[in-house]
Amino acid sequence: MRLSFNMKFNAGLDGILTTQQKMNRAQDQLTKQTRILTPADDPAASAKVLGLDQNLEQVAQFQNNSVLLKNNLALEETVLTNMRTSIDRARVLAIASGNGAYTEADKKAVAQELKNIQVELLDLMNSRNAEGGYIFSGFQDKKQTYSLNNATGIYEFQGDDGQKALQISPTIALAGNDSGKFVFEDVNARFKTTPAVISAGGATAAEVSVTDQSQFDAYYKQNYDALTPANNDFSVVLTAPSTYEIQRNGASLVPPVTGTFTPDAPIAFNGLTINISGAAAVPGQVDFSLQAPEKKNILTTIGEFITALENPALSAFEFNEAISDTLTQTTAAATNIDSFLSSIGGRVNVLDSVFGTNEDLTVNNKAYRADLSEVDYAAALTEITKQEIALQAISNTFVKVSGVSLFDYIR
């Protein structure tokens, strides 16, 4: 076979270039810290690495969401805890104002402190998060949560009932806020009756008051009829010589509620105390009704009690009713806030658990990814050294072989 100079030269050059390419590849693996420089190096491992990278990015976003959620929940928890303290103070003031020794000046001083509490609660209910959104406005977080309606004097909710949820895992999304519609608006006002009305007979006065709120609440919930309003009308019918019967919508109760009537002697009925005065009350009739249920936020409750404190014309009965309303409704508002604080605590616990799980998944995925793609430093350094030696050998051989020709033999 004829071996030309060009063939020898090209063969030597190809050997040098191939060896350099192998050495450069080993250097690239070492520099980039991966053994897979292109998908062609290991198609199966390359596909798995791509999937792991996507999963790691997704988990990283879940972790960012978790941090944001935890900050938002911590803010809401702080706000609600401060509100709880203020509501407790309002309740203490309501109890204290029932002291018969309080003068009108004392009541006005209590009213002034309650005004300050009302301002503080309004500020807390209009709290904003780091992004400037109102935390209790639901989806309408650019709207102020509560504002005063000057025409009615009532603080009105401006948001909606939405909850902004963030994904913290492929299957779990948690709400990072609670709407004021549920936290502050969904609070029942005190169940009570309308004022007593003397509809027949010669009674001089009549009062119906709730003296056992728990017993009356249970009766109210079982018997209030929203479909037939007349079924909420009750009457104390007085007959000669001295008996009474309590009727509902003009009919006797089952079983009948009857007894001996004595003027000014209290009549007990399912948590109510009915007082009728006047020797000429018999025969006669006193009517009252179950008031329709309503909901009131704490700002309205405190506002109404402030009005009662500043009104010296109220009778002792009317003022005591205002105190009872305030005590019942502040307790209900505090209980509602407590339930949401508990809910926040539960969400934070889930958040911490999922966050830890995501951290473990990240560590495991990174370890698996390293096993698939990361370079073995010892192997890469060994490969570089081997290719350097091979390159030197080929270079030396190329110099010697390329210097051999027919003229060397002729000489």
ZAZA-418273 format. One record per residue (C-alpha): residue number from 1; residue in three letters; x, y, z. Coordinates in pm, whole numbers, plus 50000, padded with zeros to 5 digits. Example, Ala and Ser with C-alpha at 12.3 -4.5 7.8 and 13.67 -1.06 7.14 Angstrom:
# residues 2
   n res    c1    c2    c3
   1 ALA 51230 49550 50780
   2 SER 51367 49894 50714
//
This chain:
# residues 411
   n res    c1    c2    c3
   1 MET 50000 50000 50000
   2 ARG 50130 50341 49910
   3 LEU 50157 50578 50210
   4 SER 50177 50938 50108
   5 PHE 50305 51229 50314
   6 ASN 49955 51381 50335
   7 MET 49809 51057 50468
   8 LYS 50071 51038 50744
   9 PHE 50020 51403 50830
  10 ASN 49641 51381 50841
  11 ALA 49647 51064 51049
  12 GLY 49876 51226 51305
  13 LEU 49670 51544 51311
  14 ASP 49347 51350 51361
  15 GLY 49501 51169 51656
  16 ILE 49609 51497 51815
  17 LEU 49269 51662 51761
  18 THR 49079 51362 51896
  19 THR 49291 51353 52209
  20 GLN 49254 51728 52257
  21 GLN 48878 51692 52223
  22 LYS 48868 51425 52492
  23 MET 49082 51639 52722
  24 ASN 48866 51947 52659
  25 ARG 48552 51746 52733
  26 ALA 48695 51632 53066
  27 GLN 48793 51993 53146
  28 ASP 48440 52114 53060
  29 GLN 48289 51848 53287
  30 LEU 48514 51965 53569
  31 THR 48441 52333 53507
  32 LYS 48062 52292 53475
  33 GLN 48051 52026 53746
  34 THR 47840 51794 53534
  35 ARG 47911 51484 53339
  36 ILE 47619 51550 53100
  37 LEU 47730 51830 52870
  38 THR 47465 51755 52607
  39 PRO 47153 51531 52611
  40 ALA 47337 51296 52375
  41 ASP 47586 51211 52651
  42 ASP 47314 51024 52847
  43 PRO 46958 51068 52709
  44 ALA 46782 50884 52992
  45 ALA 46967 51064 53271
  46 SER 46930 51395 53088
  47 ALA 46550 51358 53079
  48 LYS 46542 51273 53450
  49 VAL 46762 51573 53533
  50 LEU 46529 51801 53337
  51 GLY 46230 51669 53533
  52 LEU 46414 51712 53863
  53 ASP 46509 52071 53774
  54 GLN 46144 52154 53704
  55 ASN 46040 51990 54029
  56 LEU 46303 52184 54225
  57 GLU 46183 52512 54073
  58 GLN 45823 52426 54160
  59 VAL 45910 52337 54519
  60 ALA 46112 52659 54548
  61 GLN 45800 52855 54447
  62 PHE 45594 52659 54701
  63 GLN 45847 52758 54968
  64 ASN 45827 53124 54865
  65 ASN 45449 53102 54889
  66 SER 45481 52946 55234
  67 VAL 45699 53231 55359
  68 LEU 45451 53488 55225
  69 LEU 45158 53303 55377
  70 LYS 45325 53275 55714
  71 ASN 45400 53648 55720
  72 ASN 45040 53732 55628
  73 LEU 44898 53495 55889
  74 ALA 45134 53631 56154
  75 LEU 45014 53984 56075
  76 GLU 44648 53880 56100
  77 GLU 44713 53696 56424
  78 THR 44878 54005 56576
  79 VAL 44589 54227 56469
  80 LEU 44322 53991 56605
  81 THR 44510 53944 56933
  82 ASN 44527 54320 56985
  83 MET 44157 54348 56899
  84 ARG 44079 54078 57152
  85 THR 44252 54282 57422
  86 SER 44058 54596 57329
  87 ILE 43725 54410 57324
  88 ASP 43799 54268 57669
  89 ARG 43858 54622 57794
  90 ALA 43527 54737 57643
  91 ARG 43352 54451 57819
  92 VAL 43511 54546 58153
  93 LEU 43392 54905 58107
  94 ALA 43040 54784 58028
  95 ILE 43032 54580 58348
  96 ALA 43168 54870 58551
  97 SER 42912 55113 58411
  98 GLY 42637 54903 58565
  99 ASN 42753 55022 58905
 100 GLY 42458 55209 59051
 101 ALA 42693 55460 59209
 102 TYR 42817 55588 58872
 103 THR 42721 55949 58807
 104 GLU 42647 56097 58466
 105 ALA 43002 56236 58467
 106 ASP 43137 55886 58533
 107 LYS 42932 55747 58244
 108 LYS 43061 56018 58010
 109 ALA 43418 55930 58111
 110 VAL 43348 55565 58025
 111 ALA 43196 55677 57695
 112 GLN 43510 55874 57612
 113 GLU 43734 55572 57675
 114 LEU 43502 55358 57463
 115 LYS 43533 55612 57180
 116 ASN 43910 55569 57194
 117 ILE 43868 55191 57187
 118 GLN 43631 55223 56891
 119 VAL 43891 55428 56700
 120 GLU 44160 55172 56783
 121 LEU 43941 54882 56668
 122 LEU 43856 55064 56345
 123 ASP 44225 55115 56278
 124 LEU 44300 54747 56344
 125 MET 44012 54631 56124
 126 ASN 44155 54847 55844
 127 SER 44506 54698 55879
 128 ARG 44714 54653 55564
 129 ASN 44975 54398 55464
 130 ALA 45322 54463 55321
 131 GLU 45176 54505 54971
 132 GLY 44939 54775 55093
 133 GLY 44624 54560 55069
 134 TYR 44356 54565 55341
 135 ILE 44387 54224 55504
 136 PHE 44017 54188 55597
 137 SER 43866 54312 55266
 138 GLY 43867 53973 55094
 139 PHE 43939 53998 54722
 140 GLN 43866 54372 54730
 141 ASP 44188 54444 54915
 142 LYS 44225 54789 54759
 143 LYS 43905 54900 54933
 144 GLN 43913 55016 55293
 145 THR 43756 54738 55500
 146 TYR 43535 54959 55719
 147 SER 43415 55315 55683
 148 LEU 43162 55527 55865
 149 ASN 42830 55591 55695
 150 ASN 42765 55947 55809
 151 ALA 42396 55923 55719
 152 THR 42329 55626 55949
 153 GLY 42619 55659 56192
 154 ILE 42703 55292 56132
 155 TYR 43041 55150 56033
 156 GLU 42990 54948 55717
 157 PHE 43190 54663 55569
 158 GLN 43323 54752 55222
 159 GLY 43496 54430 55114
 160 ASP 43372 54087 55006
 161 ASP 43386 53737 55149
 162 GLY 43687 53619 54944
 163 GLN 43997 53445 55074
 164 LYS 44325 53459 54884
 165 ALA 44480 53115 54882
 166 LEU 44835 53023 54782
 167 GLN 44959 52682 54674
 168 ILE 45216 52537 54916
 169 SER 45232 52189 54764
 170 PRO 45088 52020 54453
 171 THR 44768 51937 54643
 172 ILE 44748 52189 54930
 173 ALA 44643 52553 54908
 174 LEU 44597 52764 55222
 175 ALA 44417 53094 55271
 176 GLY 44645 53379 55372
 177 ASN 44364 53607 55492
 178 ASP 44016 53603 55642
 179 SER 43735 53827 55527
 180 GLY 43598 54076 55777
 181 LYS 43252 53961 55666
 182 PHE 43307 53642 55865
 183 VAL 43543 53771 56135
 184 PHE 43350 54085 56236
 185 GLU 43011 54086 56062
 186 ASP 42901 53729 56128
 187 VAL 42831 53802 56496
 188 ASN 42480 53763 56632
 189 ALA 42330 54050 56828
 190 ARG 42165 53959 57156
 191 PHE 41844 53761 57121
 192 LYS 41568 53950 57299
 193 THR 41205 54058 57282
 194 THR 41028 54374 57183
 195 PRO 40921 54604 57469
 196 ALA 40605 54494 57649
 197 VAL 40281 54659 57535
 198 ILE 39968 54679 57752
 199 SER 39693 54597 57503
 200 ALA 39404 54549 57747
 201 GLY 39318 54603 58113
 202 GLY 39434 54858 58366
 203 ALA 39799 54769 58416
 204 THR 40013 55072 58490
 205 ALA 40342 54931 58367
 206 ALA 40484 54618 58209
 207 GLU 40839 54502 58137
 208 VAL 40986 54195 57973
 209 SER 41357 54133 58033
 210 VAL 41598 53850 57960
 211 THR 41732 53732 58294
 212 ASP 41878 53398 58184
 213 GLN 42035 53460 57844
 214 SER 42147 53102 57786
 215 GLN 41802 52957 57857
 216 PHE 41631 53220 57644
 217 ASP 41880 53172 57357
 218 ALA 41804 52801 57349
 219 TYR 41429 52868 57345
 220 TYR 41466 53142 57082
 221 LYS 41666 52921 56843
 222 GLN 41408 52644 56869
 223 ASN 41096 52860 56841
 224 TYR 41167 53168 56632
 225 ASP 40963 53139 56311
 226 ALA 41104 53333 56016
 227 LEU 40829 53207 55783
 228 THR 40525 53297 55995
 229 PRO 40595 53620 56185
 230 ALA 40271 53591 56386
 231 ASN 40412 53282 56559
 232 ASN 40667 53511 56723
 233 ASP 40393 53709 56903
 234 PHE 40329 53624 57267
 235 SER 40068 53750 57515
 236 VAL 40026 53734 57890
 237 VAL 39650 53705 57933
 238 LEU 39523 53801 58279
 239 THR 39188 53661 58390
 240 ALA 38977 53700 58703
 241 PRO 39018 53650 58981
 242 SER 39401 53637 58960
 243 THR 39544 53399 58703
 244 TYR 39761 53438 58398
 245 GLU 39827 53237 58084
 246 ILE 40103 53288 57829
 247 GLN 39979 53240 57475
 248 ARG 40150 53228 57136
 249 ASN 39977 53383 56836
 250 GLY 39652 53388 57037
 251 ALA 39663 53015 57121
 252 SER 39759 52829 57433
 253 LEU 40102 52676 57450
 254 VAL 40155 52301 57471
 255 PRO 40166 52228 57755
 256 PRO 39977 52538 57879
 257 VAL 40177 52794 58079
 258 THR 39957 52928 58357
 259 GLY 39985 53052 58712
 260 THR 39866 53285 58981
 261 PHE 39902 53653 58901
 262 THR 40020 53901 59161
 263 PRO 40093 54261 59060
 264 ASP 40468 54335 59054
 265 ALA 40550 53968 59113
 266 PRO 40784 53836 58838
 267 ILE 40656 53577 58592
 268 ALA 40932 53347 58467
 269 PHE 40913 53213 58112
 270 ASN 41205 53038 57935
 271 GLY 41474 53277 58057
 272 LEU 41242 53581 58051
 273 THR 41113 53773 58350
 274 ILE 40780 53951 58301
 275 ASN 40675 54221 58547
 276 ILE 40324 54370 58536
 277 SER 40221 54647 58775
 278 GLY 39879 54776 58874
 279 ALA 39602 54643 59095
 280 ALA 39353 54689 58810
 281 ALA 39558 54485 58564
 282 VAL 39308 54195 58582
 283 PRO 39146 54128 58344
 284 GLY 39394 54244 58085
 285 GLN 39665 54154 57838
 286 VAL 40033 54236 57782
 287 ASP 40191 54161 57446
 288 PHE 40551 54113 57335
 289 SER 40731 53948 57043
 290 LEU 41057 53774 56970
 291 GLN 41276 54026 56791
 292 ALA 41407 53925 56451
 293 PRO 41769 53805 56467
 294 GLU 42033 54046 56346
 295 LYS 42410 54067 56325
 296 LYS 42622 54355 56448
 297 ASN 42993 54426 56423
 298 ILE 43181 54535 56731
 299 LEU 43206 54896 56612
 300 THR 42826 54925 56598
 301 THR 42789 54756 56936
 302 ILE 43028 54997 57104
 303 GLY 42872 55294 56922
 304 GLU 42526 55209 57052
 305 PHE 42655 55170 57406
 306 ILE 42833 55506 57385
 307 THR 42499 55661 57285
 308 ALA 42333 55496 57587
 309 LEU 42604 55623 57823
 310 GLU 42564 55978 57696
 311 ASN 42182 55977 57721
 312 PRO 42075 56078 58074
 313 ALA 41708 56037 57979
 314 LEU 41730 55656 57967
 315 SER 41545 55470 58239
 316 ALA 41731 55224 58459
 317 PHE 41565 54937 58269
 318 GLU 41667 55076 57929
 319 PHE 42024 55136 58044
 320 ASN 42049 54784 58186
 321 GLU 41924 54649 57853
 322 ALA 42202 54846 57678
 323 ILE 42457 54693 57915
 324 SER 42320 54343 57851
 325 ASP 42333 54401 57474
 326 THR 42694 54515 57498
 327 LEU 42807 54229 57723
 328 THR 42643 53963 57506
 329 GLN 42766 54108 57178
 330 THR 43124 54176 57295
 331 THR 43141 53819 57422
 332 ALA 43013 53690 57088
 333 ALA 43263 53909 56898
 334 ALA 43550 53788 57118
 335 THR 43444 53426 57073
 336 ASN 43434 53470 56697
 337 ILE 43782 53622 56697
 338 ASP 43906 53334 56913
 339 SER 43778 53084 56658
 340 PHE 43968 53260 56379
 341 LEU 44282 53277 56592
 342 SER 44248 52902 56636
 343 SER 44202 52864 56260
 344 ILE 44517 53067 56196
 345 GLY 44711 52848 56438
 346 GLY 44591 52538 56255
 347 ARG 44695 52680 55919
 348 VAL 45038 52775 56053
 349 ASN 45086 52420 56182
 350 VAL 45000 52277 55839
 351 LEU 45225 52537 55680
 352 ASP 45523 52441 55897
 353 SER 45466 52071 55834
 354 VAL 45442 52113 55456
 355 PHE 45741 52350 55456
 356 GLY 45951 52085 55630
 357 THR 45832 51818 55388
 358 ASN 45924 52040 55092
 359 GLU 46270 52097 55239
 360 ASP 46320 51720 55268
 361 LEU 46201 51673 54909
 362 THR 46443 51940 54791
 363 VAL 46735 51768 54964
 364 ASN 46638 51429 54823
 365 ASN 46587 51560 54471
 366 LYS 46917 51746 54474
 367 ALA 47095 51431 54593
 368 TYR 46931 51224 54318
 369 ARG 47016 51491 54060
 370 ALA 47377 51489 54178
 371 ASP 47393 51113 54139
 372 LEU 47264 51142 53784
 373 SER 47459 51438 53653
 374 GLU 47735 51565 53877
 375 VAL 48090 51491 53772
 376 ASP 48324 51263 53967
 377 TYR 48615 51496 54038
 378 ALA 48869 51217 54078
 379 ALA 48761 51053 53753
 380 ALA 48761 51386 53566
 381 LEU 49110 51479 53691
 382 THR 49237 51133 53606
 383 GLU 49089 51162 53255
 384 ILE 49252 51502 53203
 385 THR 49590 51368 53313
 386 LYS 49552 51061 53090
 387 GLN 49464 51269 52787
 388 GLU 49753 51509 52853
 389 ILE 49997 51215 52854
 390 ALA 49834 51073 52542
 391 LEU 49853 51411 52371
 392 GLN 50223 51446 52450
 393 ALA 50287 51094 52318
 394 ILE 50094 51155 51999
 395 SER 50261 51491 51946
 396 ASN 50607 51339 51984
 397 THR 50517 51051 51756
 398 PHE 50372 51288 51499
 399 VAL 50696 51491 51493
 400 LYS 50909 51181 51444
 401 VAL 50685 51014 51186
 402 SER 50634 51329 50983
 403 GLY 51012 51371 50960
 404 VAL 51064 51030 50790
 405 SER 51084 51026 50404
 406 LEU 51248 50832 50113
 407 PHE 51529 51084 50094
 408 ASP 51648 50969 50441
 409 TYR 51713 50622 50298
 410 ILE 51886 50753 49982
 411 ARG 52135 50934 50200
//
